[in-house]
Amino acid sequence: IVGGVAMYALATHQGSPDALLLAFITWLAMAASCGVAGIVGAGVPQVLRQLGADPATASSIFLTKATDIVSLAMFLSLAAWLVVR
């Protein structure tokens, strides 16, 4: 919510006509990122444990990678899909 409000304030301050849409895109991308982080954060340690690896040392790499990729892809794809229209 804070990210969406901050984007709205910044876009409004800069005079963007799509301030509300940009705020919604930012909020949705951040919510998806949190959802993916929760799912991957719960699933990766289970998979690593089954593979015989130590989940405490290896899961943070996969969690960070998945969260970063999904966050950036979600933000850019939503912006391209919604703003261009």
N, CA, C and O atoms as CSV, one atom per row, in Angstrom:
chain,resi,resn,atom,element,x,y,z
A,1,ILE,N,N,0.833,-1.186,0.000
A,1,ILE,CA,C,0.000,0.000,0.000
A,1,ILE,C,C,0.876,1.247,0.000
A,1,ILE,O,O,0.582,2.222,-0.692
A,2,VAL,N,N,1.958,1.209,0.784
A,2,VAL,CA,C,2.836,2.369,0.874
A,2,VAL,C,C,3.497,2.654,-0.472
A,2,VAL,O,O,3.640,3.813,-0.860
A,3,GLY,N,N,3.897,1.610,-1.177
A,3,GLY,CA,C,4.499,1.805,-2.497
A,3,GLY,C,C,3.537,2.437,-3.483
A,3,GLY,O,O,3.924,3.307,-4.263
A,4,GLY,N,N,2.290,2.007,-3.452
A,4,GLY,CA,C,1.280,2.586,-4.337
A,4,GLY,C,C,0.997,4.039,-4.007
A,4,GLY,O,O,0.841,4.867,-4.904
A,5,VAL,N,N,0.931,4.349,-2.717
A,5,VAL,CA,C,0.700,5.735,-2.296
A,5,VAL,C,C,1.884,6.613,-2.686
A,5,VAL,O,O,1.705,7.737,-3.154
A,6,ALA,N,N,3.096,6.093,-2.491
A,6,ALA,CA,C,4.285,6.860,-2.866
A,6,ALA,C,C,4.332,7.097,-4.371
A,6,ALA,O,O,4.681,8.192,-4.812
A,7,MET,N,N,3.986,6.092,-5.158
A,7,MET,CA,C,3.974,6.268,-6.609
A,7,MET,C,C,2.911,7.278,-7.016
A,7,MET,O,O,3.140,8.095,-7.907
A,8,TYR,N,N,1.765,7.230,-6.378
A,8,TYR,CA,C,0.708,8.194,-6.689
A,8,TYR,C,C,1.163,9.618,-6.366
A,8,TYR,O,O,0.946,10.539,-7.153
A,9,ALA,N,N,1.791,9.788,-5.213
A,9,ALA,CA,C,2.265,11.117,-4.823
A,9,ALA,C,C,3.328,11.623,-5.791
A,9,ALA,O,O,3.301,12.787,-6.190
A,10,LEU,N,N,4.256,10.760,-6.167
A,10,LEU,CA,C,5.313,11.163,-7.097
A,10,LEU,C,C,4.752,11.483,-8.476
A,10,LEU,O,O,5.111,12.496,-9.075
A,11,ALA,N,N,3.877,10.625,-8.976
A,11,ALA,CA,C,3.308,10.845,-10.306
A,11,ALA,C,C,2.416,12.083,-10.332
A,11,ALA,O,O,2.399,12.812,-11.323
A,12,THR,N,N,1.680,12.324,-9.258
A,12,THR,CA,C,0.844,13.520,-9.180
A,12,THR,C,C,1.709,14.775,-9.115
A,12,THR,O,O,1.408,15.785,-9.752
A,13,HIS,N,N,2.777,14.699,-8.344
A,13,HIS,CA,C,3.693,15.839,-8.223
A,13,HIS,C,C,4.338,16.186,-9.567
A,13,HIS,O,O,4.585,17.355,-9.864
A,14,GLN,N,N,4.606,15.162,-10.371
A,14,GLN,CA,C,5.215,15.392,-11.681
A,14,GLN,C,C,4.185,15.714,-12.755
A,14,GLN,O,O,4.553,15.972,-13.901
A,15,GLY,N,N,2.918,15.703,-12.411
A,15,GLY,CA,C,1.871,16.075,-13.354
A,15,GLY,C,C,1.461,14.978,-14.317
A,15,GLY,O,O,0.966,15.267,-15.406
A,16,SER,N,N,1.655,13.731,-13.938
A,16,SER,CA,C,1.285,12.620,-14.812
A,16,SER,C,C,-0.232,12.438,-14.838
A,16,SER,O,O,-0.869,12.412,-13.785
A,17,PRO,N,N,-0.813,12.313,-16.028
A,17,PRO,CA,C,-2.261,12.080,-16.091
A,17,PRO,C,C,-2.652,10.661,-15.673
A,17,PRO,O,O,-3.820,10.406,-15.379
A,18,ASP,N,N,-1.704,9.752,-15.644
A,18,ASP,CA,C,-1.965,8.358,-15.282
A,18,ASP,C,C,-1.476,8.036,-13.875
A,18,ASP,O,O,-1.026,6.917,-13.628
A,19,ALA,N,N,-1.550,8.972,-12.963
A,19,ALA,CA,C,-1.007,8.772,-11.619
A,19,ALA,C,C,-1.685,7.614,-10.897
A,19,ALA,O,O,-1.012,6.804,-10.260
A,20,LEU,N,N,-2.991,7.529,-10.989
A,20,LEU,CA,C,-3.710,6.457,-10.307
A,20,LEU,C,C,-3.385,5.095,-10.920
A,20,LEU,O,O,-3.247,4.107,-10.198
A,21,LEU,N,N,-3.265,5.037,-12.232
A,21,LEU,CA,C,-2.917,3.789,-12.904
A,21,LEU,C,C,-1.507,3.344,-12.531
A,21,LEU,O,O,-1.279,2.159,-12.284
A,22,LEU,N,N,-0.563,4.272,-12.486
A,22,LEU,CA,C,0.804,3.932,-12.090
A,22,LEU,C,C,0.858,3.450,-10.643
A,22,LEU,O,O,1.611,2.531,-10.320
A,23,ALA,N,N,0.066,4.062,-9.779
A,23,ALA,CA,C,0.009,3.618,-8.388
A,23,ALA,C,C,-0.561,2.204,-8.289
A,23,ALA,O,O,-0.069,1.388,-7.510
A,24,PHE,N,N,-1.593,1.916,-9.076
A,24,PHE,CA,C,-2.183,0.575,-9.080
A,24,PHE,C,C,-1.187,-0.459,-9.594
A,24,PHE,O,O,-1.085,-1.551,-9.035
A,25,ILE,N,N,-0.454,-0.126,-10.650
A,25,ILE,CA,C,0.547,-1.044,-11.199
A,25,ILE,C,C,1.624,-1.331,-10.162
A,25,ILE,O,O,2.021,-2.481,-9.977
A,26,THR,N,N,2.093,-0.294,-9.489
A,26,THR,CA,C,3.119,-0.478,-8.463
A,26,THR,C,C,2.601,-1.348,-7.329
A,26,THR,O,O,3.297,-2.254,-6.870
A,27,TRP,N,N,1.385,-1.079,-6.877
A,27,TRP,CA,C,0.805,-1.870,-5.795
A,27,TRP,C,C,0.639,-3.331,-6.200
A,27,TRP,O,O,0.973,-4.232,-5.429
A,28,LEU,N,N,0.128,-3.568,-7.395
A,28,LEU,CA,C,-0.101,-4.931,-7.853
A,28,LEU,C,C,1.209,-5.697,-8.010
A,28,LEU,O,O,1.286,-6.872,-7.651
A,29,ALA,N,N,2.235,-5.044,-8.541
A,29,ALA,CA,C,3.533,-5.697,-8.697
A,29,ALA,C,C,4.145,-6.032,-7.340
A,29,ALA,O,O,4.740,-7.097,-7.176
A,30,MET,N,N,4.005,-5.145,-6.383
A,30,MET,CA,C,4.551,-5.418,-5.053
A,30,MET,C,C,3.770,-6.516,-4.337
A,30,MET,O,O,4.357,-7.323,-3.616
A,31,ALA,N,N,2.462,-6.551,-4.529
A,31,ALA,CA,C,1.655,-7.612,-3.925
A,31,ALA,C,C,2.009,-8.970,-4.529
A,31,ALA,O,O,2.105,-9.964,-3.810
A,32,ALA,N,N,2.201,-9.013,-5.840
A,32,ALA,CA,C,2.604,-10.262,-6.492
A,32,ALA,C,C,3.980,-10.700,-6.017
A,32,ALA,O,O,4.223,-11.891,-5.822
A,33,SER,N,N,4.869,-9.756,-5.833
A,33,SER,CA,C,6.203,-10.073,-5.339
A,33,SER,C,C,6.144,-10.680,-3.943
A,33,SER,O,O,6.855,-11.642,-3.652
A,34,CYS,N,N,5.309,-10.130,-3.091
A,34,CYS,CA,C,5.156,-10.684,-1.742
A,34,CYS,C,C,4.546,-12.082,-1.781
A,34,CYS,O,O,4.942,-12.959,-1.014
A,35,GLY,N,N,3.589,-12.284,-2.669
A,35,GLY,CA,C,2.987,-13.606,-2.812
A,35,GLY,C,C,3.979,-14.649,-3.287
A,35,GLY,O,O,4.029,-15.760,-2.760
A,36,VAL,N,N,4.765,-14.286,-4.285
A,36,VAL,CA,C,5.784,-15.209,-4.792
A,36,VAL,C,C,6.833,-15.482,-3.724
A,36,VAL,O,O,7.292,-16.615,-3.579
A,37,ALA,N,N,7.215,-14.455,-2.977
A,37,ALA,CA,C,8.202,-14.649,-1.913
A,37,ALA,C,C,7.684,-15.630,-0.862
A,37,ALA,O,O,8.447,-16.451,-0.354
A,38,GLY,N,N,6.413,-15.553,-0.537
A,38,GLY,CA,C,5.843,-16.483,0.431
A,38,GLY,C,C,5.803,-17.910,-0.079
A,38,GLY,O,O,6.139,-18.849,0.643
A,39,ILE,N,N,5.389,-18.068,-1.330
A,39,ILE,CA,C,5.303,-19.411,-1.912
A,39,ILE,C,C,6.683,-20.026,-2.083
A,39,ILE,O,O,6.909,-21.176,-1.705
A,40,VAL,N,N,7.605,-19.261,-2.653
A,40,VAL,CA,C,8.958,-19.778,-2.872
A,40,VAL,C,C,9.664,-19.982,-1.535
A,40,VAL,O,O,10.403,-20.950,-1.359
A,41,GLY,N,N,9.431,-19.065,-0.592
A,41,GLY,CA,C,10.053,-19.196,0.723
A,41,GLY,C,C,9.594,-20.429,1.481
A,41,GLY,O,O,10.331,-20.957,2.314
A,42,ALA,N,N,8.386,-20.888,1.201
A,42,ALA,CA,C,7.896,-22.108,1.846
A,42,ALA,C,C,8.270,-23.360,1.065
A,42,ALA,O,O,8.497,-24.418,1.652
A,43,GLY,N,N,8.336,-23.242,-0.257
A,43,GLY,CA,C,8.561,-24.421,-1.084
A,43,GLY,C,C,10.011,-24.806,-1.299
A,43,GLY,O,O,10.337,-25.992,-1.321
A,44,VAL,N,N,10.882,-23.831,-1.459
A,44,VAL,CA,C,12.288,-24.124,-1.769
A,44,VAL,C,C,12.971,-24.911,-0.654
A,44,VAL,O,O,13.674,-25.873,-0.962
A,45,PRO,N,N,12.808,-24.562,0.620
A,45,PRO,CA,C,13.456,-25.377,1.653
A,45,PRO,C,C,12.990,-26.836,1.656
A,45,PRO,O,O,13.773,-27.741,1.946
A,46,GLN,N,N,11.725,-27.058,1.334
A,46,GLN,CA,C,11.227,-28.435,1.275
A,46,GLN,C,C,11.916,-29.218,0.162
A,46,GLN,O,O,12.324,-30.364,0.353
A,47,VAL,N,N,12.039,-28.589,-0.997
A,47,VAL,CA,C,12.691,-29.249,-2.135
A,47,VAL,C,C,14.164,-29.486,-1.836
A,47,VAL,O,O,14.688,-30.563,-2.122
A,48,LEU,N,N,14.834,-28.495,-1.265
A,48,LEU,CA,C,16.254,-28.655,-0.945
A,48,LEU,C,C,16.475,-29.743,0.097
A,48,LEU,O,O,17.459,-30.478,0.025
A,49,ARG,N,N,15.578,-29.851,1.053
A,49,ARG,CA,C,15.693,-30.903,2.066
A,49,ARG,C,C,15.557,-32.280,1.425
A,49,ARG,O,O,16.267,-33.213,1.798
A,50,GLN,N,N,14.637,-32.409,0.453
A,50,GLN,CA,C,14.460,-33.690,-0.232
A,50,GLN,C,C,15.665,-34.030,-1.098
A,50,GLN,O,O,15.969,-35.205,-1.307
A,51,LEU,N,N,16.356,-33.004,-1.605
A,51,LEU,CA,C,17.538,-33.241,-2.429
A,51,LEU,C,C,18.799,-33.451,-1.601
A,51,LEU,O,O,19.856,-33.755,-2.154
A,52,GLY,N,N,18.703,-33.295,-0.294
A,52,GLY,CA,C,19.839,-33.533,0.580
A,52,GLY,C,C,20.693,-32.304,0.833
A,52,GLY,O,O,21.751,-32.418,1.452
A,53,ALA,N,N,20.275,-31.144,0.380
A,53,ALA,CA,C,21.032,-29.917,0.612
A,53,ALA,C,C,20.556,-29.249,1.897
A,53,ALA,O,O,19.456,-29.514,2.383
A,54,ASP,N,N,21.391,-28.392,2.428
A,54,ASP,CA,C,21.030,-27.663,3.644
A,54,ASP,C,C,20.146,-26.477,3.272
A,54,ASP,O,O,20.623,-25.537,2.637
A,55,PRO,N,N,18.867,-26.498,3.654
A,55,PRO,CA,C,17.958,-25.422,3.259
A,55,PRO,C,C,18.309,-24.069,3.874
A,55,PRO,O,O,17.981,-23.029,3.303
A,56,ALA,N,N,18.965,-24.073,5.020
A,56,ALA,CA,C,19.286,-22.809,5.682
A,56,ALA,C,C,20.314,-22.001,4.900
A,56,ALA,O,O,20.282,-20.771,4.924
A,57,THR,N,N,21.207,-22.667,4.222
A,57,THR,CA,C,22.255,-21.944,3.505
A,57,THR,C,C,21.920,-21.702,2.042
A,57,THR,O,O,22.397,-20.728,1.460
A,58,ALA,N,N,21.123,-22.550,1.443
A,58,ALA,CA,C,20.905,-22.454,-0.003
A,58,ALA,C,C,19.605,-21.771,-0.402
A,58,ALA,O,O,19.508,-21.263,-1.519
A,59,SER,N,N,18.616,-21.741,0.460
A,59,SER,CA,C,17.306,-21.250,0.029
A,59,SER,C,C,17.271,-19.746,-0.198
A,59,SER,O,O,16.475,-19.274,-1.011
A,60,SER,N,N,18.102,-18.983,0.490
A,60,SER,CA,C,18.062,-17.525,0.319
A,60,SER,C,C,18.445,-17.110,-1.095
A,60,SER,O,O,17.919,-16.122,-1.607
A,61,ILE,N,N,19.335,-17.830,-1.725
A,61,ILE,CA,C,19.743,-17.515,-3.097
A,61,ILE,C,C,18.565,-17.687,-4.044
A,61,ILE,O,O,18.297,-16.815,-4.870
A,62,PHE,N,N,17.872,-18.794,-3.928
A,62,PHE,CA,C,16.731,-19.060,-4.808
A,62,PHE,C,C,15.561,-18.120,-4.511
A,62,PHE,O,O,14.869,-17.676,-5.427
A,63,LEU,N,N,15.347,-17.823,-3.249
A,63,LEU,CA,C,14.264,-16.921,-2.872
A,63,LEU,C,C,14.501,-15.520,-3.428
A,63,LEU,O,O,13.589,-14.907,-3.985
A,64,THR,N,N,15.709,-15.020,-3.280
A,64,THR,CA,C,16.032,-13.686,-3.791
A,64,THR,C,C,15.922,-13.635,-5.302
A,64,THR,O,O,15.388,-12.677,-5.861
A,65,LYS,N,N,16.424,-14.654,-5.956
A,65,LYS,CA,C,16.372,-14.682,-7.419
A,65,LYS,C,C,14.927,-14.714,-7.920
A,65,LYS,O,O,14.569,-13.953,-8.820
A,66,ALA,N,N,14.109,-15.571,-7.357
A,66,ALA,CA,C,12.711,-15.681,-7.800
A,66,ALA,C,C,11.939,-14.399,-7.525
A,66,ALA,O,O,11.164,-13.949,-8.369
A,67,THR,N,N,12.141,-13.817,-6.366
A,67,THR,CA,C,11.431,-12.588,-6.024
A,67,THR,C,C,11.841,-11.436,-6.930
A,67,THR,O,O,10.986,-10.678,-7.389
A,68,ASP,N,N,13.125,-11.297,-7.193
A,68,ASP,CA,C,13.596,-10.215,-8.064
A,68,ASP,C,C,13.083,-10.367,-9.487
A,68,ASP,O,O,12.636,-9.397,-10.098
A,69,ILE,N,N,13.147,-11.574,-10.008
A,69,ILE,CA,C,12.703,-11.803,-11.386
A,69,ILE,C,C,11.205,-11.548,-11.524
A,69,ILE,O,O,10.771,-10.876,-12.459
A,70,VAL,N,N,10.424,-12.078,-10.604
A,70,VAL,CA,C,8.974,-11.897,-10.688
A,70,VAL,C,C,8.591,-10.436,-10.476
A,70,VAL,O,O,7.707,-9.924,-11.162
A,71,SER,N,N,9.241,-9.767,-9.543
A,71,SER,CA,C,8.923,-8.358,-9.291
A,71,SER,C,C,9.164,-7.504,-10.523
A,71,SER,O,O,8.294,-6.736,-10.932
A,72,LEU,N,N,10.330,-7.637,-11.105
A,72,LEU,CA,C,10.659,-6.829,-12.276
A,72,LEU,C,C,9.781,-7.193,-13.463
A,72,LEU,O,O,9.289,-6.309,-14.164
A,73,ALA,N,N,9.582,-8.477,-13.692
A,73,ALA,CA,C,8.748,-8.901,-14.822
A,73,ALA,C,C,7.301,-8.452,-14.645
A,73,ALA,O,O,6.670,-8.009,-15.604
A,74,MET,N,N,6.777,-8.562,-13.444
A,74,MET,CA,C,5.401,-8.147,-13.190
A,74,MET,C,C,5.251,-6.644,-13.373
A,74,MET,O,O,4.299,-6.189,-14.008
A,75,PHE,N,N,6.173,-5.875,-12.828
A,75,PHE,CA,C,6.080,-4.420,-12.936
A,75,PHE,C,C,6.172,-3.968,-14.391
A,75,PHE,O,O,5.362,-3.157,-14.841
A,76,LEU,N,N,7.146,-4.481,-15.122
A,76,LEU,CA,C,7.324,-4.049,-16.508
A,76,LEU,C,C,6.203,-4.539,-17.414
A,76,LEU,O,O,5.754,-3.803,-18.292
A,77,SER,N,N,5.747,-5.766,-17.215
A,77,SER,CA,C,4.677,-6.268,-18.082
A,77,SER,C,C,3.352,-5.566,-17.801
A,77,SER,O,O,2.609,-5.258,-18.732
A,78,LEU,N,N,3.050,-5.311,-16.542
A,78,LEU,CA,C,1.828,-4.566,-16.225
A,78,LEU,C,C,1.892,-3.141,-16.765
A,78,LEU,O,O,0.910,-2.630,-17.303
A,79,ALA,N,N,3.038,-2.511,-16.622
A,79,ALA,CA,C,3.178,-1.148,-17.136
A,79,ALA,C,C,3.046,-1.123,-18.653
A,79,ALA,O,O,2.376,-0.249,-19.205
A,80,ALA,N,N,3.672,-2.065,-19.322
A,80,ALA,CA,C,3.579,-2.111,-20.788
A,80,ALA,C,C,2.157,-2.422,-21.235
A,80,ALA,O,O,1.684,-1.873,-22.230
A,81,TRP,N,N,1.482,-3.288,-20.514
A,81,TRP,CA,C,0.136,-3.696,-20.912
A,81,TRP,C,C,-0.900,-2.623,-20.615
A,81,TRP,O,O,-1.784,-2.376,-21.436
A,82,LEU,N,N,-0.805,-1.978,-19.448
A,82,LEU,CA,C,-1.840,-1.037,-19.036
A,82,LEU,C,C,-1.580,0.407,-19.465
A,82,LEU,O,O,-2.521,1.117,-19.820
A,83,VAL,N,N,-0.343,0.848,-19.440
A,83,VAL,CA,C,-0.057,2.245,-19.753
A,83,VAL,C,C,-0.111,2.496,-21.249
A,83,VAL,O,O,-0.558,3.559,-21.680
A,84,VAL,N,N,0.333,1.549,-22.039
A,84,VAL,CA,C,0.365,1.732,-23.487
A,84,VAL,C,C,-1.035,1.844,-24.053
A,84,VAL,O,O,-1.237,2.522,-25.061
A,85,ARG,N,N,-2.001,1.198,-23.434
A,85,ARG,CA,C,-3.378,1.229,-23.934
A,85,ARG,C,C,-3.899,2.581,-23.826
A,85,ARG,O,O,-5.047,2.831,-24.193
